[in-house]
């Protein structure tokens, strides 16, 4: 029913999703400073980040247009995350890179599948 290349792609994507899931565990814990709590508007990127990266498990079900939009949203988050302190920047940039990478991989697989 499915060719071997498609099966290999599915297996690779599922393994990658598993890795993203493992890396998605919150690395930043503990109490935040009162300055961070006093300025919730500065953390609006966090909601967008959580929304974009929470969709990785469904990546294979998205259309090419939806995947392109998710990639665009990842790209829009990057400058905001780069403004964070070094620790948070390192954690969130790594996670964002993995989310974006998965969406790009699935999009490429879907484009190649149609050829």
Steps between C-alpha positions, in 0.01 A plus 500: 500500500776747593838500334816446705616862467171630638514252791855610580388863494213424740733315738753785490231760568360299790846464653562872458164580661597280793826690540321833481257376765785403729669834448176686558509440873515837666860575566433823680347446842486677828373841595538785258605848596232748595603716203412217263165452672427872492542518124290220349485681166868421448420129526240494222758319286469210748137436407584503130799272561288254699231501231740449209714231662205311647391399150805286413324174580245574227751618239425220255131591492553863398470625144796660327342841556458435874860380528624809315304718742648320802850549359427870449379527860819333623703751301302787652573375853875484454577874546287511815677201654840646413425787740476266801774447757764248391360200690145538378617594152706181472211279613225659293710547186591132509139396539384743230766370261376143557135592446580693184728222376224244535252718307756556222576128484134402474432773242790377287379140532151599390636695201720206395211256547298679232779476241 
